Amino acid sequence: MGGAYAGQLIVRVRERAVDGSATDAVAASLAAAFSVTHRSVVCIRGAISRTKTFDIEGDDATLTAALAQLLQ
């Protein structure tokens, strides 16, 4: 994870933005950070943009706690 900016989580990956490989890498990083499966992380906005929005499926309390820790 790359930190936080204005209440948003920043994720940095090494993959280049070619054929969705960077988006897939971000999804994999989020899945690992939130301890969920890769299928639980879906890009819902910005798949071809630098700024992306992801939906993470899982227990709300667990995900909220993980996000709070990542944003510190």
PDB file of N, CA, C and O in Angstrom:
ATOM      1  N   MET A   1       0.839  -1.169   0.000  1.00  0.00           N
ATOM      2  CA  MET A   1       0.000   0.000   0.000  1.00  0.00           C
ATOM      3  C   MET A   1       0.889   1.238   0.000  1.00  0.00           C
ATOM      4  O   MET A   1       1.976   1.239   0.577  1.00  0.00           O
ATOM      5  N   GLY A   2       0.420   2.265  -0.640  1.00  0.00           N
ATOM      6  CA  GLY A   2       1.221   3.461  -0.780  1.00  0.00           C
ATOM      7  C   GLY A   2       0.874   4.580   0.174  1.00  0.00           C
ATOM      8  O   GLY A   2       1.406   5.683   0.051  1.00  0.00           O
ATOM      9  N   GLY A   3      -0.021   4.316   1.139  1.00  0.00           N
ATOM     10  CA  GLY A   3      -0.383   5.340   2.093  1.00  0.00           C
ATOM     11  C   GLY A   3      -1.795   5.852   1.864  1.00  0.00           C
ATOM     12  O   GLY A   3      -2.639   5.154   1.301  1.00  0.00           O
ATOM     13  N   ALA A   4      -2.039   7.068   2.302  1.00  0.00           N
ATOM     14  CA  ALA A   4      -3.377   7.651   2.184  1.00  0.00           C
ATOM     15  C   ALA A   4      -3.261   9.107   1.763  1.00  0.00           C
ATOM     16  O   ALA A   4      -2.268   9.777   2.048  1.00  0.00           O
ATOM     17  N   TYR A   5      -4.286   9.579   1.088  1.00  0.00           N
ATOM     18  CA  TYR A   5      -4.358  10.976   0.691  1.00  0.00           C
ATOM     19  C   TYR A   5      -5.832  11.374   0.713  1.00  0.00           C
ATOM     20  O   TYR A   5      -6.653  10.761   0.031  1.00  0.00           O
ATOM     21  N   ALA A   6      -6.164  12.388   1.487  1.00  0.00           N
ATOM     22  CA  ALA A   6      -7.531  12.906   1.589  1.00  0.00           C
ATOM     23  C   ALA A   6      -8.532  11.801   1.905  1.00  0.00           C
ATOM     24  O   ALA A   6      -9.628  11.767   1.345  1.00  0.00           O
ATOM     25  N   GLY A   7      -8.151  10.900   2.805  1.00  0.00           N
ATOM     26  CA  GLY A   7      -9.053   9.840   3.218  1.00  0.00           C
ATOM     27  C   GLY A   7      -9.182   8.685   2.248  1.00  0.00           C
ATOM     28  O   GLY A   7     -10.019   7.802   2.436  1.00  0.00           O
ATOM     29  N   GLN A   8      -8.362   8.684   1.217  1.00  0.00           N
ATOM     30  CA  GLN A   8      -8.392   7.615   0.226  1.00  0.00           C
ATOM     31  C   GLN A   8      -7.125   6.791   0.321  1.00  0.00           C
ATOM     32  O   GLN A   8      -6.041   7.322   0.563  1.00  0.00           O
ATOM     33  N   LEU A   9      -7.267   5.500   0.132  1.00  0.00           N
ATOM     34  CA  LEU A   9      -6.130   4.599   0.171  1.00  0.00           C
ATOM     35  C   LEU A   9      -5.383   4.669  -1.153  1.00  0.00           C
ATOM     36  O   LEU A   9      -5.996   4.604  -2.218  1.00  0.00           O
ATOM     37  N   ILE A  10      -4.082   4.798  -1.090  1.00  0.00           N
ATOM     38  CA  ILE A  10      -3.254   4.830  -2.289  1.00  0.00           C
ATOM     39  C   ILE A  10      -2.576   3.478  -2.421  1.00  0.00           C
ATOM     40  O   ILE A  10      -1.943   2.989  -1.486  1.00  0.00           O
ATOM     41  N   VAL A  11      -2.717   2.882  -3.598  1.00  0.00           N
ATOM     42  CA  VAL A  11      -2.094   1.588  -3.880  1.00  0.00           C
ATOM     43  C   VAL A  11      -1.162   1.780  -5.066  1.00  0.00           C
ATOM     44  O   VAL A  11      -1.572   2.267  -6.120  1.00  0.00           O
ATOM     45  N   ARG A  12       0.078   1.398  -4.888  1.00  0.00           N
ATOM     46  CA  ARG A  12       1.060   1.502  -5.973  1.00  0.00           C
ATOM     47  C   ARG A  12       1.479   0.106  -6.394  1.00  0.00           C
ATOM     48  O   ARG A  12       1.740  -0.755  -5.554  1.00  0.00           O
ATOM     49  N   VAL A  13       1.541  -0.111  -7.690  1.00  0.00           N
ATOM     50  CA  VAL A  13       1.958  -1.406  -8.225  1.00  0.00           C
ATOM     51  C   VAL A  13       3.025  -1.192  -9.292  1.00  0.00           C
ATOM     52  O   VAL A  13       3.142  -0.109  -9.866  1.00  0.00           O
ATOM     53  N   ARG A  14       3.792  -2.231  -9.544  1.00  0.00           N
ATOM     54  CA  ARG A  14       4.859  -2.146 -10.544  1.00  0.00           C
ATOM     55  C   ARG A  14       4.366  -2.414 -11.968  1.00  0.00           C
ATOM     56  O   ARG A  14       5.002  -1.996 -12.935  1.00  0.00           O
ATOM     57  N   GLU A  15       3.251  -3.102 -12.094  1.00  0.00           N
ATOM     58  CA  GLU A  15       2.745  -3.458 -13.409  1.00  0.00           C
ATOM     59  C   GLU A  15       2.370  -2.216 -14.195  1.00  0.00           C
ATOM     60  O   GLU A  15       1.888  -1.229 -13.639  1.00  0.00           O
ATOM     61  N   ARG A  16       2.597  -2.282 -15.489  1.00  0.00           N
ATOM     62  CA  ARG A  16       2.259  -1.168 -16.365  1.00  0.00           C
ATOM     63  C   ARG A  16       0.776  -1.225 -16.701  1.00  0.00           C
ATOM     64  O   ARG A  16       0.161  -2.291 -16.657  1.00  0.00           O
ATOM     65  N   ALA A  17       0.224  -0.106 -17.026  1.00  0.00           N
ATOM     66  CA  ALA A  17      -1.200  -0.005 -17.350  1.00  0.00           C
ATOM     67  C   ALA A  17      -1.446  -0.468 -18.791  1.00  0.00           C
ATOM     68  O   ALA A  17      -1.807   0.325 -19.661  1.00  0.00           O
ATOM     69  N   VAL A  18      -1.245  -1.758 -19.017  1.00  0.00           N
ATOM     70  CA  VAL A  18      -1.434  -2.343 -20.340  1.00  0.00           C
ATOM     71  C   VAL A  18      -2.372  -3.533 -20.201  1.00  0.00           C
ATOM     72  O   VAL A  18      -2.111  -4.447 -19.418  1.00  0.00           O
ATOM     73  N   ASP A  19      -3.464  -3.523 -20.961  1.00  0.00           N
ATOM     74  CA  ASP A  19      -4.434  -4.621 -20.982  1.00  0.00           C
ATOM     75  C   ASP A  19      -4.963  -4.975 -19.594  1.00  0.00           C
ATOM     76  O   ASP A  19      -5.239  -6.143 -19.320  1.00  0.00           O
ATOM     77  N   GLY A  20      -5.107  -3.997 -18.727  1.00  0.00           N
ATOM     78  CA  GLY A  20      -5.693  -4.219 -17.413  1.00  0.00           C
ATOM     79  C   GLY A  20      -4.780  -4.863 -16.387  1.00  0.00           C
ATOM     80  O   GLY A  20      -5.228  -5.230 -15.300  1.00  0.00           O
ATOM     81  N   SER A  21      -3.496  -5.005 -16.723  1.00  0.00           N
ATOM     82  CA  SER A  21      -2.599  -5.674 -15.777  1.00  0.00           C
ATOM     83  C   SER A  21      -2.382  -4.860 -14.506  1.00  0.00           C
ATOM     84  O   SER A  21      -2.233  -5.439 -13.430  1.00  0.00           O
ATOM     85  N   ALA A  22      -2.360  -3.553 -14.601  1.00  0.00           N
ATOM     86  CA  ALA A  22      -2.206  -2.726 -13.399  1.00  0.00           C
ATOM     87  C   ALA A  22      -3.460  -2.806 -12.530  1.00  0.00           C
ATOM     88  O   ALA A  22      -3.358  -2.870 -11.304  1.00  0.00           O
ATOM     89  N   THR A  23      -4.627  -2.802 -13.141  1.00  0.00           N
ATOM     90  CA  THR A  23      -5.875  -2.926 -12.383  1.00  0.00           C
ATOM     91  C   THR A  23      -5.928  -4.277 -11.675  1.00  0.00           C
ATOM     92  O   THR A  23      -6.334  -4.355 -10.515  1.00  0.00           O
ATOM     93  N   ASP A  24      -5.520  -5.341 -12.367  1.00  0.00           N
ATOM     94  CA  ASP A  24      -5.482  -6.670 -11.749  1.00  0.00           C
ATOM     95  C   ASP A  24      -4.496  -6.701 -10.586  1.00  0.00           C
ATOM     96  O   ASP A  24      -4.757  -7.338  -9.565  1.00  0.00           O
ATOM     97  N   ALA A  25      -3.376  -6.023 -10.736  1.00  0.00           N
ATOM     98  CA  ALA A  25      -2.371  -5.987  -9.666  1.00  0.00           C
ATOM     99  C   ALA A  25      -2.897  -5.228  -8.447  1.00  0.00           C
ATOM    100  O   ALA A  25      -2.641  -5.623  -7.309  1.00  0.00           O
ATOM    101  N   VAL A  26      -3.625  -4.148  -8.683  1.00  0.00           N
ATOM    102  CA  VAL A  26      -4.225  -3.399  -7.571  1.00  0.00           C
ATOM    103  C   VAL A  26      -5.249  -4.276  -6.860  1.00  0.00           C
ATOM    104  O   VAL A  26      -5.287  -4.314  -5.631  1.00  0.00           O
ATOM    105  N   ALA A  27      -6.076  -4.980  -7.626  1.00  0.00           N
ATOM    106  CA  ALA A  27      -7.079  -5.864  -7.026  1.00  0.00           C
ATOM    107  C   ALA A  27      -6.406  -6.942  -6.190  1.00  0.00           C
ATOM    108  O   ALA A  27      -6.875  -7.255  -5.095  1.00  0.00           O
ATOM    109  N   ALA A  28      -5.319  -7.514  -6.686  1.00  0.00           N
ATOM    110  CA  ALA A  28      -4.597  -8.547  -5.931  1.00  0.00           C
ATOM    111  C   ALA A  28      -3.996  -7.964  -4.651  1.00  0.00           C
ATOM    112  O   ALA A  28      -4.017  -8.611  -3.604  1.00  0.00           O
ATOM    113  N   SER A  29      -3.466  -6.757  -4.732  1.00  0.00           N
ATOM    114  CA  SER A  29      -2.901  -6.102  -3.546  1.00  0.00           C
ATOM    115  C   SER A  29      -3.979  -5.818  -2.504  1.00  0.00           C
ATOM    116  O   SER A  29      -3.770  -6.020  -1.308  1.00  0.00           O
ATOM    117  N   LEU A  30      -5.122  -5.352  -2.966  1.00  0.00           N
ATOM    118  CA  LEU A  30      -6.230  -5.095  -2.045  1.00  0.00           C
ATOM    119  C   LEU A  30      -6.728  -6.389  -1.406  1.00  0.00           C
ATOM    120  O   LEU A  30      -7.017  -6.426  -0.210  1.00  0.00           O
ATOM    121  N   ALA A  31      -6.827  -7.440  -2.202  1.00  0.00           N
ATOM    122  CA  ALA A  31      -7.268  -8.731  -1.666  1.00  0.00           C
ATOM    123  C   ALA A  31      -6.327  -9.200  -0.564  1.00  0.00           C
ATOM    124  O   ALA A  31      -6.774  -9.683   0.476  1.00  0.00           O
ATOM    125  N   ALA A  32      -5.040  -9.058  -0.788  1.00  0.00           N
ATOM    126  CA  ALA A  32      -4.065  -9.464   0.227  1.00  0.00           C
ATOM    127  C   ALA A  32      -4.161  -8.578   1.469  1.00  0.00           C
ATOM    128  O   ALA A  32      -4.125  -9.075   2.594  1.00  0.00           O
ATOM    129  N   ALA A  33      -4.284  -7.278   1.263  1.00  0.00           N
ATOM    130  CA  ALA A  33      -4.330  -6.338   2.390  1.00  0.00           C
ATOM    131  C   ALA A  33      -5.577  -6.523   3.246  1.00  0.00           C
ATOM    132  O   ALA A  33      -5.533  -6.325   4.460  1.00  0.00           O
ATOM    133  N   PHE A  34      -6.682  -6.901   2.622  1.00  0.00           N
ATOM    134  CA  PHE A  34      -7.937  -7.063   3.352  1.00  0.00           C
ATOM    135  C   PHE A  34      -8.241  -8.524   3.679  1.00  0.00           C
ATOM    136  O   PHE A  34      -9.313  -8.836   4.198  1.00  0.00           O
ATOM    137  N   SER A  35      -7.314  -9.403   3.380  1.00  0.00           N
ATOM    138  CA  SER A  35      -7.446 -10.845   3.668  1.00  0.00           C
ATOM    139  C   SER A  35      -8.724 -11.442   3.086  1.00  0.00           C
ATOM    140  O   SER A  35      -9.461 -12.155   3.767  1.00  0.00           O
ATOM    141  N   VAL A  36      -8.970 -11.136   1.815  1.00  0.00           N
ATOM    142  CA  VAL A  36     -10.103 -11.713   1.100  1.00  0.00           C
ATOM    143  C   VAL A  36      -9.584 -12.354  -0.179  1.00  0.00           C
ATOM    144  O   VAL A  36      -8.423 -12.170  -0.544  1.00  0.00           O
ATOM    145  N   THR A  37     -10.443 -13.104  -0.858  1.00  0.00           N
ATOM    146  CA  THR A  37     -10.035 -13.717  -2.116  1.00  0.00           C
ATOM    147  C   THR A  37      -9.990 -12.664  -3.217  1.00  0.00           C
ATOM    148  O   THR A  37     -10.613 -11.608  -3.107  1.00  0.00           O
ATOM    149  N   HIS A  38      -9.259 -12.959  -4.261  1.00  0.00           N
ATOM    150  CA  HIS A  38      -9.147 -12.043  -5.390  1.00  0.00           C
ATOM    151  C   HIS A  38     -10.524 -11.785  -6.016  1.00  0.00           C
ATOM    152  O   HIS A  38     -10.788 -10.690  -6.513  1.00  0.00           O
ATOM    153  N   ARG A  39     -11.390 -12.788  -5.988  1.00  0.00           N
ATOM    154  CA  ARG A  39     -12.736 -12.644  -6.557  1.00  0.00           C
ATOM    155  C   ARG A  39     -13.621 -11.716  -5.734  1.00  0.00           C
ATOM    156  O   ARG A  39     -14.661 -11.269  -6.217  1.00  0.00           O
ATOM    157  N   SER A  40     -13.230 -11.425  -4.515  1.00  0.00           N
ATOM    158  CA  SER A  40     -14.014 -10.538  -3.647  1.00  0.00           C
ATOM    159  C   SER A  40     -13.740  -9.067  -3.929  1.00  0.00           C
ATOM    160  O   SER A  40     -14.411  -8.194  -3.379  1.00  0.00           O
ATOM    161  N   VAL A  41     -12.767  -8.789  -4.777  1.00  0.00           N
ATOM    162  CA  VAL A  41     -12.373  -7.408  -5.089  1.00  0.00           C
ATOM    163  C   VAL A  41     -12.722  -7.121  -6.551  1.00  0.00           C
ATOM    164  O   VAL A  41     -12.219  -7.778  -7.462  1.00  0.00           O
ATOM    165  N   VAL A  42     -13.595  -6.126  -6.760  1.00  0.00           N
ATOM    166  CA  VAL A  42     -14.065  -5.802  -8.105  1.00  0.00           C
ATOM    167  C   VAL A  42     -13.890  -4.312  -8.359  1.00  0.00           C
ATOM    168  O   VAL A  42     -14.290  -3.483  -7.541  1.00  0.00           O
ATOM    169  N   CYS A  43     -13.297  -3.980  -9.485  1.00  0.00           N
ATOM    170  CA  CYS A  43     -13.170  -2.580  -9.891  1.00  0.00           C
ATOM    171  C   CYS A  43     -14.531  -2.134 -10.422  1.00  0.00           C
ATOM    172  O   CYS A  43     -15.021  -2.672 -11.415  1.00  0.00           O
ATOM    173  N   ILE A  44     -15.137  -1.155  -9.762  1.00  0.00           N
ATOM    174  CA  ILE A  44     -16.463  -0.701 -10.174  1.00  0.00           C
ATOM    175  C   ILE A  44     -16.433   0.626 -10.927  1.00  0.00           C
ATOM    176  O   ILE A  44     -17.426   1.022 -11.538  1.00  0.00           O
ATOM    177  N   ARG A  45     -15.294   1.310 -10.880  1.00  0.00           N
ATOM    178  CA  ARG A  45     -15.167   2.569 -11.613  1.00  0.00           C
ATOM    179  C   ARG A  45     -13.697   2.855 -11.873  1.00  0.00           C
ATOM    180  O   ARG A  45     -12.853   2.687 -10.993  1.00  0.00           O
ATOM    181  N   GLY A  46     -13.401   3.290 -13.096  1.00  0.00           N
ATOM    182  CA  GLY A  46     -12.058   3.722 -13.426  1.00  0.00           C
ATOM    183  C   GLY A  46     -11.112   2.631 -13.875  1.00  0.00           C
ATOM    184  O   GLY A  46      -9.904   2.752 -13.674  1.00  0.00           O
ATOM    185  N   ALA A  47     -11.619   1.569 -14.474  1.00  0.00           N
ATOM    186  CA  ALA A  47     -10.759   0.453 -14.885  1.00  0.00           C
ATOM    187  C   ALA A  47      -9.630   0.901 -15.806  1.00  0.00           C
ATOM    188  O   ALA A  47      -8.543   0.324 -15.779  1.00  0.00           O
ATOM    189  N   ILE A  48      -9.876   1.921 -16.619  1.00  0.00           N
ATOM    190  CA  ILE A  48      -8.826   2.401 -17.518  1.00  0.00           C
ATOM    191  C   ILE A  48      -8.309   3.778 -17.112  1.00  0.00           C
ATOM    192  O   ILE A  48      -7.641   4.457 -17.891  1.00  0.00           O
ATOM    193  N   SER A  49      -8.623   4.175 -15.896  1.00  0.00           N
ATOM    194  CA  SER A  49      -8.215   5.476 -15.377  1.00  0.00           C
ATOM    195  C   SER A  49      -7.156   5.305 -14.295  1.00  0.00           C
ATOM    196  O   SER A  49      -6.988   4.215 -13.748  1.00  0.00           O
ATOM    197  N   ARG A  50      -6.457   6.361 -13.996  1.00  0.00           N
ATOM    198  CA  ARG A  50      -5.459   6.333 -12.925  1.00  0.00           C
ATOM    199  C   ARG A  50      -6.117   6.225 -11.551  1.00  0.00           C
ATOM    200  O   ARG A  50      -5.570   5.600 -10.642  1.00  0.00           O
ATOM    201  N   THR A  51      -7.292   6.836 -11.405  1.00  0.00           N
ATOM    202  CA  THR A  51      -8.058   6.783 -10.161  1.00  0.00           C
ATOM    203  C   THR A  51      -9.141   5.724 -10.303  1.00  0.00           C
ATOM    204  O   THR A  51      -9.950   5.772 -11.229  1.00  0.00           O
ATOM    205  N   LYS A  52      -9.152   4.776  -9.387  1.00  0.00           N
ATOM    206  CA  LYS A  52     -10.077   3.651  -9.473  1.00  0.00           C
ATOM    207  C   LYS A  52     -10.890   3.525  -8.193  1.00  0.00           C
ATOM    208  O   LYS A  52     -10.458   3.952  -7.123  1.00  0.00           O
ATOM    209  N   THR A  53     -12.064   2.938  -8.317  1.00  0.00           N
ATOM    210  CA  THR A  53     -12.906   2.628  -7.172  1.00  0.00           C
ATOM    211  C   THR A  53     -13.160   1.129  -7.181  1.00  0.00           C
ATOM    212  O   THR A  53     -13.575   0.562  -8.193  1.00  0.00           O
ATOM    213  N   PHE A  54     -12.905   0.491  -6.035  1.00  0.00           N
ATOM    214  CA  PHE A  54     -13.085  -0.953  -5.914  1.00  0.00           C
ATOM    215  C   PHE A  54     -14.153  -1.261  -4.884  1.00  0.00           C
ATOM    216  O   PHE A  54     -14.315  -0.539  -3.900  1.00  0.00           O
ATOM    217  N   ASP A  55     -14.880  -2.342  -5.121  1.00  0.00           N
ATOM    218  CA  ASP A  55     -15.821  -2.882  -4.155  1.00  0.00           C
ATOM    219  C   ASP A  55     -15.177  -4.142  -3.587  1.00  0.00           C
ATOM    220  O   ASP A  55     -14.716  -5.004  -4.336  1.00  0.00           O
ATOM    221  N   ILE A  56     -15.150  -4.244  -2.264  1.00  0.00           N
ATOM    222  CA  ILE A  56     -14.552  -5.410  -1.615  1.00  0.00           C
ATOM    223  C   ILE A  56     -15.648  -6.109  -0.826  1.00  0.00           C
ATOM    224  O   ILE A  56     -16.254  -5.528   0.074  1.00  0.00           O
ATOM    225  N   GLU A  57     -15.891  -7.357  -1.176  1.00  0.00           N
ATOM    226  CA  GLU A  57     -16.938  -8.134  -0.531  1.00  0.00           C
ATOM    227  C   GLU A  57     -16.368  -8.865   0.679  1.00  0.00           C
ATOM    228  O   GLU A  57     -15.325  -9.513   0.593  1.00  0.00           O
ATOM    229  N   GLY A  58     -17.062  -8.752   1.799  1.00  0.00           N
ATOM    230  CA  GLY A  58     -16.622  -9.416   3.021  1.00  0.00           C
ATOM    231  C   GLY A  58     -17.349  -8.866   4.226  1.00  0.00           C
ATOM    232  O   GLY A  58     -18.285  -8.078   4.089  1.00  0.00           O
ATOM    233  N   ASP A  59     -16.927  -9.275   5.395  1.00  0.00           N
ATOM    234  CA  ASP A  59     -17.525  -8.812   6.645  1.00  0.00           C
ATOM    235  C   ASP A  59     -17.221  -7.330   6.843  1.00  0.00           C
ATOM    236  O   ASP A  59     -16.061  -6.920   6.879  1.00  0.00           O
ATOM    237  N   ASP A  60     -18.287  -6.532   6.973  1.00  0.00           N
ATOM    238  CA  ASP A  60     -18.115  -5.074   7.068  1.00  0.00           C
ATOM    239  C   ASP A  60     -17.221  -4.653   8.227  1.00  0.00           C
ATOM    240  O   ASP A  60     -16.370  -3.779   8.061  1.00  0.00           O
ATOM    241  N   ALA A  61     -17.400  -5.253   9.384  1.00  0.00           N
ATOM    242  CA  ALA A  61     -16.601  -4.871  10.552  1.00  0.00           C
ATOM    243  C   ALA A  61     -15.123  -5.186  10.330  1.00  0.00           C
ATOM    244  O   ALA A  61     -14.256  -4.386  10.682  1.00  0.00           O
ATOM    245  N   THR A  62     -14.839  -6.337   9.754  1.00  0.00           N
ATOM    246  CA  THR A  62     -13.455  -6.731   9.485  1.00  0.00           C
ATOM    247  C   THR A  62     -12.819  -5.821   8.441  1.00  0.00           C
ATOM    248  O   THR A  62     -11.674  -5.393   8.590  1.00  0.00           O
ATOM    249  N   LEU A  63     -13.580  -5.528   7.377  1.00  0.00           N
ATOM    250  CA  LEU A  63     -13.054  -4.660   6.315  1.00  0.00           C
ATOM    251  C   LEU A  63     -12.834  -3.235   6.818  1.00  0.00           C
ATOM    252  O   LEU A  63     -11.840  -2.600   6.466  1.00  0.00           O
ATOM    253  N   THR A  64     -13.750  -2.732   7.634  1.00  0.00           N
ATOM    254  CA  THR A  64     -13.615  -1.388   8.195  1.00  0.00           C
ATOM    255  C   THR A  64     -12.392  -1.299   9.102  1.00  0.00           C
ATOM    256  O   THR A  64     -11.664  -0.308   9.066  1.00  0.00           O
ATOM    257  N   ALA A  65     -12.166  -2.318   9.906  1.00  0.00           N
ATOM    258  CA  ALA A  65     -10.998  -2.323  10.790  1.00  0.00           C
ATOM    259  C   ALA A  65      -9.713  -2.369   9.974  1.00  0.00           C
ATOM    260  O   ALA A  65      -8.749  -1.673  10.294  1.00  0.00           O
ATOM    261  N   ALA A  66      -9.692  -3.184   8.925  1.00  0.00           N
ATOM    262  CA  ALA A  66      -8.500  -3.277   8.077  1.00  0.00           C
ATOM    263  C   ALA A  66      -8.235  -1.954   7.375  1.00  0.00           C
ATOM    264  O   ALA A  66      -7.087  -1.521   7.274  1.00  0.00           O
ATOM    265  N   LEU A  67      -9.289  -1.313   6.889  1.00  0.00           N
ATOM    266  CA  LEU A  67      -9.122  -0.013   6.212  1.00  0.00           C
ATOM    267  C   LEU A  67      -8.597   1.037   7.174  1.00  0.00           C
ATOM    268  O   LEU A  67      -7.705   1.810   6.826  1.00  0.00           O
ATOM    269  N   ALA A  68      -9.140   1.069   8.374  1.00  0.00           N
ATOM    270  CA  ALA A  68      -8.674   2.036   9.383  1.00  0.00           C
ATOM    271  C   ALA A  68      -7.193   1.862   9.650  1.00  0.00           C
ATOM    272  O   ALA A  68      -6.465   2.845   9.783  1.00  0.00           O
ATOM    273  N   GLN A  69      -6.744   0.628   9.730  1.00  0.00           N
ATOM    274  CA  GLN A  69      -5.324   0.375   9.980  1.00  0.00           C
ATOM    275  C   GLN A  69      -4.467   0.794   8.790  1.00  0.00           C
ATOM    276  O   GLN A  69      -3.382   1.349   8.968  1.00  0.00           O
ATOM    277  N   LEU A  70      -4.951   0.529   7.577  1.00  0.00           N
ATOM    278  CA  LEU A  70      -4.197   0.908   6.375  1.00  0.00           C
ATOM    279  C   LEU A  70      -4.115   2.422   6.214  1.00  0.00           C
ATOM    280  O   LEU A  70      -3.130   2.933   5.681  1.00  0.00           O
ATOM    281  N   LEU A  71      -5.129   3.140   6.663  1.00  0.00           N
ATOM    282  CA  LEU A  71      -5.146   4.594   6.508  1.00  0.00           C
ATOM    283  C   LEU A  71      -4.314   5.332   7.550  1.00  0.00           C
ATOM    284  O   LEU A  71      -4.135   6.546   7.446  1.00  0.00           O
ATOM    285  N   GLN A  72      -3.802   4.620   8.554  1.00  0.00           N
ATOM    286  CA  GLN A  72      -2.990   5.273   9.590  1.00  0.00           C
ATOM    287  C   GLN A  72      -1.662   5.719   9.053  1.00  0.00           C
ATOM    288  O   GLN A  72      -0.857   6.286   9.791  1.00  0.00           O
TER     289      GLN A  72
END
